[in-house]
Amino acid sequence: MATNLARRTRLARLSENLAMLGRYATAARLSNLALNEWEYRRGQTVLRSLPPTLTVDVTNACQLACPLCATGRGDVDRPTRTMPLARFEDLLRQAHERAFQVHLYSWGEPTLVPNLADYVAAVRRRRLGCVFSTNLSRPLKDRKIRDLVAAGPDRIVVSIDGITPETHAQYRVGSDLAVVRDNLARFRSAREARRAAHPMLVWQMLAFRAQSARDRHGGKAASCVGLRPLRARNPEPAFRRHGRVRHTARSMVRDGPELPPRRPGGREGQHPGFVFLAVARGGRRAGR
């Protein structure tokens, strides 16, 4: 069952990336992706393929204290650093022929990098797709927002975990929803000023007990945070609860018909889920 769930999750992620692959496909990238998928299905432990997606934490710093995040909890016992741009460009040089996209985030908050637009621009110069995820919880200067939009990321994923400040802050500890909404509105304005279709702005919501049905499923919820009303996709598995965060996760994570049920006596289920709302240029529904 766990193997089937992992395969379904992988297929869902591949289908989500079809548009990105369509924009940046080359013969070498398609061949590498096919080989990578074949090696995955065969359970190969020594790979000839390279990762189709390059995930780079350009910084390991974050200003929030999210309780299920290793960075937010302070569990990462290494100094905070930003990857030098020259080193990042060297990674792109090594990977760009077979990777088709780059994610500029993992456990850090990328907008803390003063020259983040330079990293985005470096990705685009290599004709790679570019995505970064952000909590948007610190006031950003207009110039930084304009520079980021001009650099050309394909998607910006914004973490908003409720349509009221109280609900949102239950998990995004230290975040001010008013600041998030203001930043998001200015990103949309900067994109519209350029008459550009990108970046696509994606609202990502983790599913927690404190959220209401209106939080989770939307319509009017989207307009409350600066997005047009859109239909939310079914949640997908995100990460396992384990170790030091298990008790916290069990107290926060919401079970329901739209989430995979816990398996009594088995391994921890994959919770919480993600709910996505996306808006393209002009507020059109952007699909997955």
C-alpha positions in Angstrom: 0.0 0.0 0.0 2.8 2.4 0.9 4.6 1.6 -2.4 1.4 2.2 -4.4 0.9 5.5 -2.6 4.4 6.5 -3.4 3.9 5.7 -7.0 0.6 7.6 -7.2 2.3 10.6 -5.6 5.2 10.4 -8.0 2.8 10.2 -11.0 0.9 13.1 -9.7 4.0 15.2 -9.4 5.1 14.2 -12.9 1.7 15.2 -14.3 1.9 18.5 -12.5 5.3 19.2 -14.2 4.1 18.4 -17.8 3.6 22.1 -18.6 7.0 23.0 -17.2 8.5 20.1 -19.2 6.7 21.3 -22.3 8.3 24.7 -22.0 11.9 23.5 -21.4 12.1 20.0 -22.9 15.1 19.0 -25.0 16.0 15.6 -26.3 18.6 15.2 -23.6 16.2 16.2 -20.8 13.4 13.9 -22.1 15.8 11.0 -22.3 17.1 11.6 -18.8 13.6 11.9 -17.4 12.6 8.6 -19.1 15.7 6.9 -17.8 15.1 8.3 -14.3 11.5 7.0 -14.3 12.6 3.5 -15.6 15.3 3.3 -12.9 12.8 4.3 -10.2 10.3 1.6 -11.3 13.0 -1.0 -11.4 14.2 0.0 -7.9 17.7 0.7 -9.1 20.2 1.8 -6.4 23.0 2.8 -8.8 21.7 5.4 -11.2 22.8 6.5 -14.6 20.2 9.3 -14.8 20.6 12.7 -13.1 17.8 14.3 -11.1 15.3 15.9 -13.5 14.6 18.5 -10.8 17.4 20.3 -9.1 16.4 21.4 -5.5 18.8 23.9 -4.0 18.3 25.6 -0.7 19.8 29.0 -1.5 19.7 29.8 2.2 19.0 27.6 5.3 17.6 30.6 7.3 14.0 31.3 8.1 12.4 33.9 10.2 9.4 31.8 11.3 9.0 29.1 13.9 6.7 26.6 12.3 6.3 23.7 14.7 6.7 20.8 12.3 9.7 22.3 10.4 13.2 21.4 11.4 14.4 24.9 10.7 11.5 26.5 12.6 12.0 24.2 15.5 15.7 25.0 15.7 16.6 21.3 15.1 19.2 22.2 12.4 22.4 22.5 14.3 24.5 24.4 11.7 25.1 28.1 11.1 22.8 29.9 8.7 24.4 30.6 5.4 23.5 31.7 1.8 24.9 29.7 -1.1 27.3 32.0 -3.0 25.9 32.9 -6.5 29.1 31.6 -8.2 28.7 28.2 -6.6 25.0 28.1 -7.5 25.9 28.9 -11.1 28.5 26.1 -11.1 25.7 23.6 -10.0 23.6 24.9 -12.9 26.5 24.4 -15.3 26.8 20.7 -14.2 23.1 19.9 -14.3 21.4 22.1 -16.9 21.7 19.7 -19.9 19.6 17.0 -18.2 17.5 18.7 -15.6 14.5 20.7 -16.7 13.6 22.7 -13.6 15.1 24.1 -10.4 13.5 24.6 -7.1 15.1 27.4 -5.1 13.8 26.2 -1.7 13.7 23.3 0.8 14.0 24.2 4.5 14.9 27.9 4.1 13.1 31.1 3.2 14.5 32.2 -0.2 13.3 35.9 0.1 15.8 36.3 2.9 18.5 36.3 0.2 19.0 40.0 -0.8 19.8 39.2 -4.5 17.4 36.3 -5.0 16.5 37.8 -8.4 20.1 37.1 -9.5 19.6 33.4 -8.7 16.4 33.2 -10.6 18.0 35.0 -13.6 20.8 32.5 -13.5 18.3 29.6 -13.8 16.5 31.3 -16.7 19.8 31.9 -18.6 20.2 28.1 -18.7 16.6 27.7 -20.1 15.5 25.9 -17.0 12.1 26.1 -15.2 12.3 28.0 -12.0 10.1 27.7 -8.8 10.5 29.0 -5.4 8.3 28.7 -2.3 7.9 31.4 0.3 6.0 32.4 3.4 6.0 36.0 2.2 5.9 37.0 5.9 8.3 39.9 5.8 7.7 43.2 4.1 9.4 43.2 0.8 10.4 46.4 -1.0 8.7 47.2 -4.3 12.0 47.1 -6.1 12.7 43.6 -4.9 9.3 42.4 -6.0 9.7 44.0 -9.4 13.2 42.5 -9.8 11.9 39.0 -8.9 9.0 39.2 -11.4 11.3 40.6 -14.1 13.8 37.7 -13.5 11.1 35.4 -14.8 10.3 32.6 -12.3 7.7 30.2 -13.6 5.9 29.6 -10.2 6.0 31.3 -6.8 4.4 29.1 -4.2 3.0 31.1 -1.2 2.3 29.3 2.1 -1.0 30.5 3.6 -2.5 28.2 6.1 -5.8 30.0 6.9 -7.9 32.9 5.7 -7.9 34.6 9.2 -4.8 35.8 11.0 -5.5 33.5 13.9 -5.9 30.3 11.9 -2.9 31.1 9.7 -0.6 31.9 12.7 -1.4 28.6 14.4 1.2 26.9 12.2 3.0 29.8 10.6 4.3 31.1 13.9 5.5 34.6 13.6 3.7 35.3 10.3 1.4 38.3 9.8 -1.3 37.5 7.3 -1.7 41.2 6.5 2.0 41.4 5.4 1.5 38.2 3.3 -1.6 39.7 1.6 0.2 43.0 0.9 3.2 41.3 -0.6 1.0 39.0 -2.7 -1.0 41.9 -4.1 2.2 43.7 -5.1 3.5 40.6 -6.8 0.3 40.4 -8.8 0.5 44.1 -9.7 4.1 43.8 -10.8 3.2 40.9 -13.0 0.2 42.7 -14.5 2.4 45.8 -15.1 4.6 43.6 -17.3 1.6 42.0 -19.0 3.2 38.7 -18.3 1.7 35.3 -17.8 4.3 34.3 -15.3 5.1 33.9 -12.5 2.1 31.7 -11.7 1.1 32.4 -8.1 0.2 29.3 -6.2 -1.5 29.3 -2.7 -0.3 26.3 -0.8 -2.2 25.3 2.4 -1.2 22.6 4.9 -4.3 20.8 6.2 -4.7 21.3 10.0 -7.4 20.8 12.6 -7.8 24.5 13.2 -9.0 25.2 9.7 -12.6 25.5 8.8 -14.2 24.1 5.6 -14.1 27.6 4.2 -10.3 27.7 4.9 -9.8 24.4 3.2 -12.0 24.4 0.2 -12.4 27.7 -0.9 -14.2 29.9 -3.3 -14.4 33.1 -1.3 -11.3 32.1 0.6 -9.1 32.8 -2.4 -10.3 36.4 -2.7 -9.5 37.0 1.0 -5.8 36.6 0.3 -5.7 38.3 -3.1 -6.4 35.4 -5.4 -9.5 35.0 -7.5 -12.0 32.2 -6.4 -10.8 28.9 -7.6 -11.6 25.2 -7.0 -9.1 23.6 -4.6 -7.5 20.4 -5.7 -7.6 17.3 -3.5 -4.8 17.2 -1.0 -1.8 15.0 -1.7 0.6 13.4 0.9 3.4 15.7 2.0 5.6 14.3 4.7 5.6 11.6 7.5 5.2 12.4 11.1 8.1 10.8 13.1 10.5 11.3 15.9 10.4 14.5 17.9 7.5 16.1 16.1 5.1 13.1 16.2 3.1 14.4 19.2 2.8 17.9 17.8 1.8 16.6 14.4 -0.9 14.4 15.9 -2.4 17.3 17.8 -2.4 19.6 14.8 -3.1 17.4 11.7 -6.6 17.0 10.6 -8.1 13.7 9.4 -11.0 13.6 7.1 -12.4 12.0 4.0 -10.1 14.0 1.8 -7.0 12.9 3.7 -5.3 9.4 3.7 -6.6 7.7 6.9 -4.2 6.6 9.6 -3.3 3.0 9.5 -3.8 1.4 13.0 -0.7 -0.6 14.0 1.1 0.4 10.8 3.6 3.1 9.9 2.7 6.7 10.2 0.5 8.0 7.4 1.6 10.8 5.1 0.1 14.0 6.7 -0.6 16.8 6.5 -1.8 17.2 2.9 -1.3 20.1 0.5 -4.2 22.1 -1.0 -3.3 24.2 -4.0 -5.0 27.3 -5.5 -3.4 28.9 -8.5 -4.0 32.1 -10.4 -2.5 33.0 -13.8 -2.4 36.4 -15.5 -5.7 38.3 -15.1 -6.9 35.9 -12.4 -7.7 33.1 -14.8 -7.8 29.6 -13.3 -4.4 28.1 -13.9 -5.1 24.4 -13.5 -2.9 22.3 -11.4 
